[in-house]
Amino acid sequence: MAYEEYDFSPNKLIDEDYPKLLRASYVELSKNPFHNQSTSHSHDFVEIFFVKQNVCKFQVNQTIMNLQRGDIVIVFPRHEHCEIATDNNTILYIIAMDDFKSENENGYIKINANKNYNLVSLYFESIFNELKNKREYSDTICQNLAQSLFLLLKRGSLEIIHQETFNYNTIEEAKNFIDKNFTQKIKIIDMANNIFLSEEHFIRKFKKFTGVSPLKYLNSLRLNKSRDALIYTNKSVISISIDIGYSDVTNYIKKFKENFGITPIQFRNNHRAKNKEIFTEI
């Protein structure tokens, strides 16, 4: 027969003044116009968000982050925050507790609970269901569950993700730099240096926030500008190519055809045939 036994040894944590549970919420988040959407707001207490299912975006102050199944965000008091719906139907559990007294400068902590997903999910669901059903001893059970969850997070047994300190405004600054300098021979390193990031970090963050790589954004901008020149001027393809930052006209023609399915000359002729516009030399 196998037998194991362990004695319980109380420690100072038993006498600690734990944060108190205030409320629990269940949210189904989608872009359905009939569903209420969160607006940016703040509280005088801590809120802990747990992504039970699918993905969404989440904003704290000026920081926008992507959340996926198993992610937890702890938002500290008096910091503006809101959930942002995606095309997925996202399920969130939220519990509110009084202040942890451990705020950081960003106003939040982001944690991934995938390694303990079932346990963490059980805590959130149990707290919510106990408060919802209000059975005998529910308040005591909920407070004990909330304290256990609090200690699990505090113990650091969950994988803490590096906080997303990169915000949307920084990406807008990078895009503005590209918009102003697309006619020049700018490189990815130039874009990254402008906002004081390494090239690798910049590429990853730019794509995360915009959905495209910096190079693809630059090429798309140049090609769209070239379409305007093909429509509204009589400039040669070579001249337009140079104007928008391509030193190799062959490369420009190739990328134009890859994006629009026809060559620049074909595009110009098709447009003029349809619109019969008068063009002036610039």
N, C-alpha and C positions, 0 to 999 in steps of 0.2 A: 504494500500500500504506500502510495506517495502522499506525503503530508508536509505542508509548509505553514508556518505561523509567524506573525510579526506583531510586536507590541506597538501601541500607539503612544507616541511621546509628544505631548503638547509643547508648542514653542510660542515665542512672542507674537506670532501672527494671529494666534487665536484671540488675543486681547486687543488687536488693532481695531481702530475705528474705520471700518470698511466704508467705501462709498455706498450710498443708499440707492436702490432701484426706484425710479420715478414712474416709468411707463414703458410699454412695449408696443411696437407697431408692425404690421404686415403690409407690404406694398407690392402691387403688381404694376410695373412701369412699362409703358409702351407709347408709341406715337399715335395711338388711336385718339382722334380728336375728342372723343367722349370721355376719355380718362383725364383726370386732373393731373396737371404737370407741376412739378416742384418749381418754386421761384426762390431766388437767393434770399436767405434769411439767417438769423443767428439766435442763440439761446444763452441763458445764464447757467446752463448745465452742459454736461458732456453727452454727446450722442455717439453710439457705436453702431456702424452700418455693416451688415453682413450680406454678401451676395450669395444667395442660395442657388440661383439658377441663371444661366446665360450671362450676358455682359451688358455694361452700360458705361457712360462717362460720368465723372463726378468732379465738381468744382469746389475748391476751398479758397476763398479770397480770389486771387488772380491765377491760381494754379488749376489746370484741367488735367485729369488723369483718366486712364482707361482702367476699368475694373472688370474682373472676370470671376467666374465661379470660385468660391473659396476665399475671396479677398475680404478683408476687414479694414474699415477706415474709422479711426477714433478722432472725432472732431471736438476740439476743446472750446470752452465758452467764449462767446463774443467774437467768433470768426464766421464770416459769411460763407454759406455753403448751399449746394443744391445738387440733386440728381439730374442727369440729362438723359432723356430717353434715346434709345437706338431703335433699329428696326426689329430687334428681338423683344419678346415679352420677358422682361427681367423680374425676378422675384427677390425682394429684399426683406430682411428682418432688421428692425431698428430698436435698440433699447436706449433709454435715457437714464443717466445716473448723475448724482451730484458731483461736484468738481473733484478730479483726481489729485489736484495740486501738483501736477507734473507737466505743465504745458511747455511746448517747445516753440521756437521762433516762427515755424511755419504754420502753427495752429492745428496740426493734425499728425497722426502717425498712421502709416499704411502697413498692413500685415497680410501675409498670405497663409491661410490655414489649411492648405491642401493635405498636408501630412496628418492633420487631425480633423479633417473635414467632418466626418460622421459625428465625432464628439462635440465639436463646436456647433454644428447644425442642431444637434439634440438639445444643447443648452438654450439656444435662441428659440427654437420651436416650443420647448417645454415652458419657458418663461411666458411666451405669448399665450399659449393655450391655457395655462393656469390662470393668468389674469383675465382672459376672455371668459372662461367657464366659472370662475369665482366659487370653487368648491371649498370645503372645509380645509383650513390650514394653507390655502393658496398663497396668502401674503407671505407667510413664513417660508414656504417652499420656494417661492420666486426669489426672495431675498437671498436664500442660501445658494440657489442656482446662479444668481448674479454675482455673488461673492466668489463662487468657484470659477466662473468665467473670468472675472477680474484677476484672480490669482494665476490662472492659466496664462493669461496675456502677460501679466507682470513677471512670471517666472522665466519667460523668454523661451519656452519650449517650441513656440511657433517660429516659422521662418520669417524674419523681418526683411521686407523689401526696402531697398534704398528709396528714400523719400523723393517724390517727384518735385524737384525745386525748379524745374524748367517750365516756364509758363508761356501761355499763348502769345503774350505781347512780344516776347523775344523772337518767336517765329515770324510775327508780323514785321518786326524790324529786319529780319533776314530777307523776307520777301520784298520789302521796300528797297533794300540794297540791290537786289537782283533787278527789280523793275527800273531802277535808275541807271544801272550799269550794263544792261543786257547787250548794248551795242559794242561794248568793249570785250577784249579777250580775257574775261574773268574765269577763274578756276574755282573748284570747290574749296580749296584751301583759302582763297580770298574771301569767300562767303563766310567760312567758319571763323576766320580771324576777325572779321568785322564784329562778331558777337562773342569773341573770346572763348571759343570752343575748339577742341581738337577736331580734325577732319572726320574721323570715324564717329565721334559722338554727335557731331552736327548732322551728318547724313541720317543717322538712326532717328534722331529727334525730329528732324524736318519731315521725314516720311511718316512718322507716328502722328504728327499733328495735321499734316496736309493730305496724306494718302499717296503722295508721289515723291520720288527722289528729287533732290535739288537740281540735278542735271535734267531730268525730265521736265521739271517746272520751267527751267531756263529755255530749253528747246521749244517747248510749247508756246512760251511767250514770244520767242523770236519768230516762229512760224506764223503765228497769228498776226504779228505786226507785218510780216512780209505779205500776207494776204491783202491787208489794207493797201500796201504800196502797189501791189499788182492791180488792184481795182481802181485806185484813185490817181495813179501816176503812169507816165509812159517810160519810167526808168527801166533799164535793161535788167535781166535776171542777175547778171554778174554784179551790177551796181547795188541792187537790192540785197544781194547776198552779203556784200561787204558792209552795207549800212546796218544790218541787223546782227553783225558780229561773226559771220562765217567768212573765213579767209579762203576756203576751198568751195567754189561754186558747185562742184560735183557732189560734194558731201551735202550741201544745202538741197540740191535737187533730189537727192536720194531720200533725205529725211522728209522733205515735203511730200513726196510720193508715198512714203510709208505711212504718213499721218492722214493724208487726204485722198489717196488712191489715184491721183493724177499728177502730172508734172506742173510746175508753176506756169508755163506757157499755156498748157491746156486749160488750167484754171482761169487764167486771164481771158482767153478766147471764149470759153464757155460763158463767163460772166458778162462779157461785152455783147455777145450774141443775144443774151436774154434781156439785157437792160438797155442796150443801144445808148450808152452814156457817152458824153464828150469828155475827153481826158486832156489834161494840160501838163506840160513839161514843168517839173519842179527842179 
